[in-house]
Amino acid sequence: MESIMEQYKLKQVDKEDVLTEIMNLYGNDLTRLAYSYVKEQALAEDIMQEVFVKCYMKLDTFKGKSSVKTWLHRITINKCKDQLKSGWRKYIQFDLPIFKTPKTNTTPESELNKQVEHDALTEAILDLPMKYREIIILHYFQELSTNEISLLLNMKDTSIRTRLRRARQLLEDELNKRNDQI
């Protein structure tokens, strides 16, 4: 079976249909990725609109040298970085959690403990320097391999693995420090 991009290239599928399928497949993941950069839901959604407009405009020029997922991640990251470079963003703080934990039938006390741990982890991830935060988000939450991340960020795979290891160590140190303060 041909991929949607192969069908599009053969003109068997309308551009709008391709975009609709891409939005359905990757919309939620890319919105979470954008949120991990900008830390504001409405702004992340605005960025996603820009990403999908760019995707629609450039769909004809997509050469398939990478997967559609990798291509969209690169566009999203670039749009987020552009947004973060704008001057007014430097003065605004956001502290909303970005990752939802599934609810289970447990005691209220254990639910509260899970939520506190979740919030601490979310805050610690968002407090990481950008070069470590993006690696953590892409690897653990977007489920990209280190090889895919290296292609996406145009870095060596060994550099990605080093940053991932350092990011995990920074997270562990920060969470231990926060636990010691409690």
C-alpha positions as CSV (number, residue, x, y, z in Angstrom):
1,M,0.0,0.0,0.0
2,E,1.3,3.4,-0.9
3,S,1.8,6.1,1.7
4,I,-0.4,9.2,1.5
5,M,2.6,11.2,0.2
6,E,3.3,8.7,-2.6
7,Q,-0.4,8.9,-3.6
8,Y,-0.2,12.6,-3.6
9,K,2.9,12.7,-5.7
10,L,1.1,10.5,-8.2
11,K,-1.8,13.0,-8.1
12,Q,-4.3,10.3,-6.8
13,V,-5.1,12.4,-3.8
14,D,-6.0,16.1,-3.3
15,K,-3.7,18.4,-1.4
16,E,-6.4,19.2,1.0
17,D,-7.0,15.5,1.8
18,V,-3.3,15.0,2.4
19,L,-3.2,18.0,4.8
20,T,-6.3,16.7,6.6
21,E,-4.7,13.3,7.1
22,I,-1.4,14.8,8.3
23,M,-3.3,17.0,10.7
24,N,-5.2,14.0,12.1
25,L,-2.0,11.9,12.4
26,Y,0.4,14.5,13.9
27,G,-1.7,17.4,15.2
28,N,-1.8,16.4,18.9
29,D,1.9,15.4,19.0
30,L,3.0,18.6,17.3
31,T,0.8,20.8,19.5
32,R,2.4,19.2,22.6
33,L,5.8,19.7,21.1
34,A,5.0,23.4,20.4
35,Y,3.7,23.8,24.0
36,S,6.9,22.4,25.4
37,Y,8.7,25.2,23.8
38,V,6.4,28.2,24.3
39,K,4.6,27.0,27.5
40,E,1.3,28.5,26.5
41,Q,-1.6,26.5,25.0
42,A,-3.1,29.3,22.8
43,L,0.3,30.2,21.4
44,A,1.1,26.6,20.7
45,E,-2.2,26.3,18.8
46,D,-1.4,29.4,16.8
47,I,2.0,28.0,15.9
48,M,0.3,24.8,14.8
49,Q,-1.8,26.8,12.4
50,E,1.3,28.3,11.0
51,V,3.0,24.9,10.7
52,F,0.0,23.4,8.8
53,V,-0.2,26.5,6.5
54,K,3.5,26.1,5.7
55,C,3.0,22.4,5.2
56,Y,0.2,23.0,2.8
57,M,2.2,25.6,0.9
58,K,5.3,23.5,0.7
59,L,3.7,20.1,0.2
60,D,4.6,20.1,-3.5
61,T,8.3,20.6,-2.7
62,F,8.5,17.9,-0.1
63,K,11.2,15.5,-1.5
64,G,10.8,12.7,0.9
65,K,14.4,12.7,2.1
66,S,13.0,12.4,5.6
67,S,9.7,11.1,7.0
68,V,6.7,13.5,7.0
69,K,6.8,13.3,10.8
70,T,10.4,14.5,10.9
71,W,9.7,17.2,8.4
72,L,6.8,18.5,10.5
73,H,8.8,18.3,13.7
74,R,11.5,20.5,12.1
75,I,8.9,23.1,10.9
76,T,7.4,23.1,14.4
77,I,10.7,23.5,16.2
78,N,11.7,26.3,13.8
79,K,8.4,28.2,14.3
80,C,8.7,27.8,18.1
81,K,12.3,29.1,18.1
82,D,11.2,32.1,15.9
83,Q,8.4,32.8,18.4
84,L,10.8,32.6,21.3
85,K,13.2,35.0,19.7
86,S,10.6,37.7,19.5
87,G,11.2,40.3,22.2
88,W,8.0,40.4,24.2
89,R,8.2,36.6,25.0
90,K,11.3,37.1,27.3
91,Y,9.2,38.8,30.0
92,I,6.4,36.3,30.4
93,Q,6.4,33.3,32.7
94,F,4.2,30.2,32.1
95,D,3.8,27.4,34.6
96,L,1.1,25.2,33.2
97,P,1.7,21.4,33.2
98,I,2.0,19.9,29.7
99,F,1.7,16.2,30.2
100,K,-1.4,14.6,31.4
101,T,-1.2,11.5,33.6
102,P,-3.9,8.9,33.1
103,K,-6.4,8.5,35.9
104,T,-6.7,5.2,37.7
105,N,-8.9,3.9,40.5
106,T,-6.7,4.6,43.5
107,T,-7.0,6.5,46.8
108,P,-7.2,10.3,46.8
109,E,-3.9,10.4,48.7
110,S,-2.1,8.4,46.0
111,E,-3.7,10.5,43.3
112,L,-2.4,13.6,45.0
113,N,1.1,12.2,45.3
114,K,1.1,11.2,41.6
115,Q,-0.1,14.7,40.7
116,V,2.6,16.4,42.8
117,E,5.3,14.1,41.3
118,H,3.9,14.8,37.8
119,D,3.9,18.6,38.4
120,A,7.4,18.5,39.8
121,L,8.7,16.5,36.7
122,T,6.8,18.8,34.3
123,E,8.3,21.9,36.0
124,A,11.8,20.4,36.0
125,I,11.6,19.5,32.3
126,L,10.4,23.0,31.4
127,D,13.2,24.5,33.5
128,L,15.9,22.7,31.6
129,P,18.0,24.7,29.2
130,M,16.4,24.5,25.7
131,K,19.1,22.2,24.2
132,Y,18.3,19.6,26.9
133,R,14.6,20.2,27.1
134,E,14.0,19.7,23.4
135,I,15.9,16.4,23.4
136,I,13.9,15.1,26.4
137,I,10.6,16.1,24.7
138,L,11.5,14.7,21.4
139,H,12.8,11.4,22.8
140,Y,10.4,10.6,25.6
141,F,7.2,12.4,24.6
142,Q,7.4,12.4,20.8
143,E,9.0,8.9,20.9
144,L,11.7,9.7,18.4
145,S,14.9,7.7,18.3
146,T,18.2,9.4,18.8
147,N,18.9,8.9,15.1
148,E,15.6,10.6,14.1
149,I,16.4,13.5,16.5
150,S,19.9,13.8,15.1
151,L,18.4,14.2,11.6
152,L,15.8,16.6,12.9
153,L,18.3,18.8,14.7
154,N,21.1,18.3,12.2
155,M,23.5,17.0,14.9
156,K,25.5,13.9,15.3
157,D,23.8,10.9,16.9
158,T,26.5,10.8,19.6
159,S,25.8,14.4,20.5
160,I,22.1,13.6,20.9
161,R,22.9,10.7,23.1
162,T,25.3,12.9,25.2
163,R,22.7,15.6,25.6
164,L,20.1,13.0,26.5
165,R,22.3,11.6,29.2
166,R,23.1,15.0,30.5
167,A,19.5,16.1,30.5
168,R,18.5,13.0,32.5
169,Q,21.2,13.7,35.0
170,L,20.1,17.4,35.3
171,L,16.5,16.2,35.8
172,E,17.5,13.7,38.4
173,D,19.6,16.3,40.3
174,E,16.9,18.8,40.2
175,L,14.2,16.4,41.4
176,N,16.5,15.2,44.2
177,K,17.1,18.8,45.2
178,R,13.4,19.6,45.2
179,N,12.7,16.4,47.3
180,D,15.4,17.5,49.8
181,Q,13.7,20.8,50.2
182,I,10.4,19.2,51.1
